[in-house]
């Protein structure tokens, strides 16, 4: 693939990230809302609440990964929660996801974190295969729960 750049996003990239982030939300059955998406992402940049990496083909963002810091009280280390990871449909299977995750992994190593945590829908077997190929293991030690408000 020609002209693929993977890098950490800056607030100046906001307008380029909004369309793909909105597509990501739509993929998970959310209504498109570019105004709210822009506000949400702006706040993440403004308050330095997350780290976003983008895969850019020429001038278009075709993939992104968003990491949030969490901490392990037991090991006294930072863990990065890979909360959002999305590749535009037409770029899937081309290696963009693997390259984007390599940049995420490099960042987590540089920040001396314990590791990377993520969750995948029970029905998304393609994602299971992708993440297992990247070296992720299914956690068999802890059962995760969620309390919806």
Rosetta silent file (secondary structure, phi, psi, omega in degrees, C-alpha in Angstrom):
SEQUENCE: XXXXXXXXXXXXXXXXXXXXXXXXXXXXXXXXXXXXXXXXXXXXXXXXXXXXXXXXXXXXXXXXXXXXXXXXXXXXXXXXXXXXXXXXXXXXXXXXXXXXXXXXXXXXXXXXXXXXXXXXXXXXXXXXXXXXXXXXXXXXXXXXXXXXX
SCORE:     score description
SCORE:     0.000 S_00000001
   1 L     0.000  131.909 -179.166    0.000    0.000    0.000 S_00000001
   2 L   -87.043  149.943  171.493    1.384    3.373   -0.973 S_00000001
   3 L    55.523   45.606  173.991    1.501    6.437    1.236 S_00000001
   4 E  -100.139  125.395  177.907    0.418    4.893    4.550 S_00000001
   5 E  -120.812  133.255  176.182    1.505    6.864    7.590 S_00000001
   6 E  -122.331  125.648 -175.599    0.924    5.737   11.157 S_00000001
   7 E  -157.549  166.300  174.590    1.488    8.252   13.915 S_00000001
   8 E   -72.725  134.459 -179.526    0.172    9.663   17.146 S_00000001
   9 L   -78.835  153.708  174.875   -2.652   12.103   16.485 S_00000001
  10 L  -122.661  166.100 -177.986   -2.638   15.704   17.654 S_00000001
  11 H   -57.770  -26.391  177.776   -5.529   18.064   18.228 S_00000001
  12 H   -65.642  -17.874  179.891   -4.854   19.517   14.762 S_00000001
  13 H   -87.887   -1.151 -172.671   -6.014   16.159   13.335 S_00000001
  14 H   -49.775  -50.177 -176.736   -9.440   16.419   14.940 S_00000001
  15 H   -64.796  -25.093  178.396  -11.389   17.193   11.753 S_00000001
  16 H   -81.357  -24.532 -177.382   -9.728   14.237    9.986 S_00000001
  17 H   -85.120  -32.731 -174.916  -10.556   11.805   12.801 S_00000001
  18 H   -51.623  -48.724 -177.378  -14.235   12.704   13.244 S_00000001
  19 H   -60.158  -43.352 -177.760  -15.529   10.898   10.092 S_00000001
  20 H   -74.379  -32.645  177.294  -13.855    7.561   10.852 S_00000001
  21 H   -66.229  -39.246  177.089  -14.723    7.759   14.547 S_00000001
  22 H   -65.582  -38.241  176.570  -18.356    8.338   13.584 S_00000001
  23 H   -64.787  -38.395  176.772  -18.170    5.321   11.232 S_00000001
  24 H   -59.870  -46.994  179.027  -16.749    3.264   14.108 S_00000001
  25 H   -63.245  -40.076  178.805  -19.691    4.217   16.300 S_00000001
  26 H   -63.176  -38.525  177.018  -22.097    3.410   13.472 S_00000001
  27 H   -56.300  -33.990  179.642  -20.474   -0.039   13.138 S_00000001
  28 L   -97.444   28.314  171.649  -21.502   -0.618   16.781 S_00000001
  29 L    66.270   29.561  174.553  -25.104    0.449   16.070 S_00000001
  30 L   -99.665  152.207  176.999  -24.815    4.044   17.329 S_00000001
  31 L   -71.178  140.827  174.274  -26.377    6.987   15.516 S_00000001
  32 L   -64.065  137.343  179.245  -23.972    9.150   13.532 S_00000001
  33 L  -156.811   76.815 -175.245  -23.386   12.412   15.365 S_00000001
  34 H   -59.976  -30.370  179.405  -20.308   14.257   14.077 S_00000001
  35 H   -66.142  -47.950  179.469  -20.930   17.268   16.334 S_00000001
  36 H   -68.724  -36.361  177.310  -20.914   15.158   19.508 S_00000001
  37 H   -60.843  -46.887  179.655  -18.007   13.061   18.228 S_00000001
  38 H   -60.967  -42.451  179.122  -15.954   16.190   17.659 S_00000001
  39 H   -63.395  -44.369  179.449  -16.804   17.486   21.133 S_00000001
  40 H   -59.574  -50.602 -178.362  -15.928   14.131   22.724 S_00000001
  41 H   -66.900  -37.874  176.910  -12.593   13.854   20.927 S_00000001
  42 H   -57.161  -44.585  179.741  -11.757   17.502   21.568 S_00000001
  43 H   -63.500  -36.323  178.034  -12.174   16.883   25.301 S_00000001
  44 H   -63.397  -42.997  177.135   -9.889   13.838   25.135 S_00000001
  45 H   -68.513  -49.103 -174.652   -7.185   15.995   23.530 S_00000001
  46 H   -58.700  -41.359 -176.975   -7.826   19.063   25.687 S_00000001
  47 L   -98.709    5.536 -179.645   -7.633   17.163   28.981 S_00000001
  48 L    50.881   49.214 -176.993   -5.022   14.654   27.757 S_00000001
  49 L   -91.589  -14.774  179.231   -7.335   11.817   28.735 S_00000001
  50 L  -149.576  170.541  175.285   -6.354    9.435   25.962 S_00000001
  51 E  -122.130  128.270 -178.172   -3.741    8.754   23.324 S_00000001
  52 E  -118.110  132.102  173.284   -4.899    8.336   19.747 S_00000001
  53 E  -111.880  143.135  179.520   -2.915    6.813   16.902 S_00000001
  54 E  -124.652  148.140  170.580   -4.050    7.173   13.306 S_00000001
  55 E  -107.722  120.138 -174.516   -3.370    5.309   10.086 S_00000001
  56 E  -119.018  125.839  174.945   -3.457    7.819    7.269 S_00000001
  57 E  -106.367  112.503 -171.452   -3.582    6.966    3.565 S_00000001
  58 L    56.164 -113.860 -177.979   -2.596   10.098    1.701 S_00000001
  59 L  -107.084    5.671 -175.749   -4.783   12.713    3.455 S_00000001
  60 E  -106.104  132.630  174.186   -7.535   10.381    4.710 S_00000001
  61 E   -78.915  119.404 -175.485   -7.568    8.721    8.134 S_00000001
  62 E  -111.835   -0.732  177.434   -8.366    5.063    7.423 S_00000001
  63 E  -167.840  155.091  176.963   -7.832    3.643   10.899 S_00000001
  64 E  -152.816  158.204  174.232   -7.378    4.671   14.485 S_00000001
  65 E  -135.737  133.986  177.944   -6.611    3.305   17.923 S_00000001
  66 E  -121.314  126.295 -178.603   -7.510    5.053   21.163 S_00000001
  67 E  -112.735  139.304  174.063   -5.781    4.164   24.417 S_00000001
  68 E  -118.957  138.723  177.315   -6.791    5.130   27.935 S_00000001
  69 E   -79.890  134.771  169.068   -4.449    4.800   30.911 S_00000001
  70 E  -131.786  171.126 -172.932   -5.530    2.593   33.793 S_00000001
  71 E  -134.752  144.733  176.086   -3.416    1.349   36.657 S_00000001
  72 E   -99.040  113.219  178.099   -2.744   -1.930   38.399 S_00000001
  73 L   -69.976  -28.761 -178.507   -2.652   -1.435   42.147 S_00000001
  74 L   -72.178  -43.617 -178.128   -1.281   -4.942   42.621 S_00000001
  75 L   -98.277   -3.904  178.559    1.726   -4.566   40.320 S_00000001
  76 L    59.227   41.644 -178.378    2.012   -0.781   40.740 S_00000001
  77 E  -134.521  159.690  173.466    2.146   -0.279   36.973 S_00000001
  78 E   -80.367  145.017  172.282    0.241    1.457   34.209 S_00000001
  79 E  -125.618  139.329  176.282   -1.887   -0.617   31.849 S_00000001
  80 E   -99.043  126.014  175.711   -3.165    0.793   28.578 S_00000001
  81 E   -90.271  112.277  176.628   -6.800    0.076   27.763 S_00000001
  82 E   -83.632   85.853 -171.611   -7.133   -0.248   24.000 S_00000001
  83 E   -79.314  -33.817 -175.446  -10.735    0.904   24.065 S_00000001
  84 E  -135.002  130.683  178.910  -11.209    1.738   20.396 S_00000001
  85 E  -149.710  121.603 -174.064   -9.587    0.188   17.329 S_00000001
  86 E  -150.645  137.619  175.545  -11.078    0.546   13.865 S_00000001
  87 E  -122.691  132.830  177.573   -9.990    0.161   10.261 S_00000001
  88 L   -56.170  140.883 -174.929  -12.155    1.449    7.389 S_00000001
  89 H   -47.132  -46.684 -175.228  -13.856   -1.443    5.602 S_00000001
  90 H   -70.936   -9.646  179.745  -11.993   -0.973    2.311 S_00000001
  91 H  -108.188   -0.350  178.616   -8.613   -1.156    4.092 S_00000001
  92 L   -69.792  144.117  179.447   -9.259   -4.294    6.149 S_00000001
  93 L    81.829    2.102 -177.948   -7.084   -7.257    5.289 S_00000001
  94 L  -102.046    2.072 -179.752   -4.369   -5.025    3.819 S_00000001
  95 L    96.357   -3.642 -179.633   -2.081   -4.980    6.865 S_00000001
  96 H   -61.547  -44.598 -179.658   -3.197   -1.560    8.142 S_00000001
  97 H   -60.927  -43.111  179.137   -4.459   -3.044   11.431 S_00000001
  98 H   -63.253  -43.117  179.274   -1.221   -4.919   12.030 S_00000001
  99 H   -67.210  -39.948  178.836    0.850   -1.788   11.335 S_00000001
 100 H   -64.824  -44.417  178.981   -1.387    0.359   13.536 S_00000001
 101 H   -65.083  -34.283  177.474   -1.184   -2.125   16.394 S_00000001
 102 H   -59.095  -39.100  178.500    2.626   -2.266   16.016 S_00000001
 103 H   -68.556  -39.784  176.954    2.716    1.500   16.703 S_00000001
 104 H   -61.211  -46.978 -179.533    0.419    1.042   19.715 S_00000001
 105 H   -61.591  -43.078  177.479    2.659   -1.733   21.042 S_00000001
 106 H   -58.437  -44.623  179.035    5.781    0.398   20.540 S_00000001
 107 H   -61.489  -44.347 -178.430    4.161    3.228   22.520 S_00000001
 108 H   -67.144  -32.937  175.051    3.170    0.954   25.391 S_00000001
 109 H   -67.738  -43.704  179.750    6.705   -0.420   25.576 S_00000001
 110 H   -63.620  -29.262  179.998    8.190    3.089   25.588 S_00000001
 111 L   -90.435    9.039  175.355    5.877    4.099   28.438 S_00000001
 112 L    53.874   42.176 -179.287    7.040    1.074   30.459 S_00000001
 113 L   -84.158  165.109  177.336    3.532   -0.226   30.968 S_00000001
 114 L   -70.778  -35.302 -178.526    2.528   -3.636   32.253 S_00000001
 115 E   167.868 -166.137 -177.310    0.583   -4.362   29.091 S_00000001
 116 E  -124.215  134.639  179.114   -2.462   -3.705   26.944 S_00000001
 117 E  -116.856  142.273  175.118   -6.014   -4.669   27.782 S_00000001
 118 L  -152.705  164.072  174.837   -8.930   -4.886   25.370 S_00000001
 119 L  -128.228  152.599 -177.696  -12.335   -6.449   25.006 S_00000001
 120 L  -134.668  142.187  176.676  -13.983   -7.952   21.937 S_00000001
 121 L   -56.125  143.747  179.180  -17.617   -8.785   21.255 S_00000001
 122 L   -60.048  -26.278 -176.278  -18.403  -12.448   21.873 S_00000001
 123 L   -93.272   -6.636 -173.387  -19.667  -12.751   18.294 S_00000001
 124 L   -92.680   77.070 -176.148  -16.727  -11.070   16.520 S_00000001
 125 H   -67.494  -28.954  176.168  -14.611  -14.093   15.657 S_00000001
 126 H   -63.533  -41.805  178.342  -12.582  -12.170   13.047 S_00000001
 127 H   -65.942  -40.555  176.787  -11.462   -9.781   15.794 S_00000001
 128 H   -54.417  -49.501 -177.228  -10.618  -12.720   18.078 S_00000001
 129 H   -62.277  -42.702  179.923   -8.385  -14.147   15.361 S_00000001
 130 H   -60.759  -50.020 -176.026   -6.744  -10.787   14.677 S_00000001
 131 H   -68.667  -36.375  176.756   -5.934  -10.095   18.339 S_00000001
 132 H   -65.904  -35.800  176.063   -4.726  -13.635   19.003 S_00000001
 133 H   -64.342  -30.254  178.941   -2.448  -13.308   15.958 S_00000001
 134 L   -79.256   -7.166  177.309   -1.045  -10.127   17.578 S_00000001
 135 L   108.085    2.637  178.447   -0.171  -12.157   20.694 S_00000001
 136 L   -72.694  146.695  177.050   -3.168  -11.485   22.968 S_00000001
 137 L  -119.578  142.158  175.828   -4.333  -14.271   25.250 S_00000001
 138 L   -66.990  129.972 -179.269   -7.844  -14.751   26.590 S_00000001
 139 L   -73.325  115.003  178.784   -7.838  -13.933   30.312 S_00000001
 140 L  -106.784    1.747 -179.689   -8.717  -17.118   32.158 S_00000001
 141 L   -90.738  -39.912 -177.084   -7.754  -15.774   35.587 S_00000001
 142 L  -119.190  144.926  173.861  -10.334  -13.007   35.978 S_00000001
 143 L  -103.318  126.996 -178.078  -13.976  -12.748   34.957 S_00000001
 144 L   -95.661  138.032  178.220  -14.946   -9.234   33.909 S_00000001
 145 L  -123.555  162.505  177.862  -18.323   -7.749   34.756 S_00000001
 146 L  -139.267  132.831  177.601  -20.042   -4.535   33.803 S_00000001
 147 L  -107.864  111.980 -175.918  -22.690   -2.640   35.736 S_00000001
 148 L   -88.433  131.803  179.131  -24.858   -0.603   33.401 S_00000001
 149 L   -94.890    0.000    0.000  -26.397    2.586   34.763 S_00000001
